């Protein structure tokens, strides 16, 4: 299995716990902007790791829904990361947590069936390889 994919998968699970911790801290103690910003940047790093995992040879195809849910979550995380408002932080990070779980469910075996096989992105090596191996026909002059 692709080591970057494994890192993306396990690191993403840790990030779900960190986003939940931000919600808990903001709800109980109040917003902690340093912690909120760190978690938002860590999620950004996981996006980059996922992109590199997709570009590696032997990568599996993923759904655009995974990308859309993840990028939406990142936008909400950054919207709430600098905020001192408890309600805004809890709302943004809670919705982002839900979107991250949805992004996870798109490719997970336990995810809903209506996400499976929809809007697939071919991994870069899988998309380029057929073009490289296609037979070339040369027109002949008559």
HUJOVEN-V909198 format. One line per field, one symbol per residue. psi: psi as a letter, one per 40 degrees, with the letter a starting at -180 (. if undefined). burial: # if it has 9 or more other ideal C-beta (glycine too) atoms within 8 Angstrom, else .. Layout:
# HUJOVEN-V909198
psi=???
burial=???
This chain:
# HUJOVEN-V909198
psi=ihdddddddddddddddddddddddddddiigddddddddddddddddddddddeiheiiiiiddddddddddddddddedeiehdddddddddddddddddddddeideiidedhehfihhidddddddddeiihhhiii.
burial=.#.#####..##..##.######.##....###.###.##.######.##.#####..#.#######.######.##.###.#..#.##########.########....#...#..#.##.#####...............
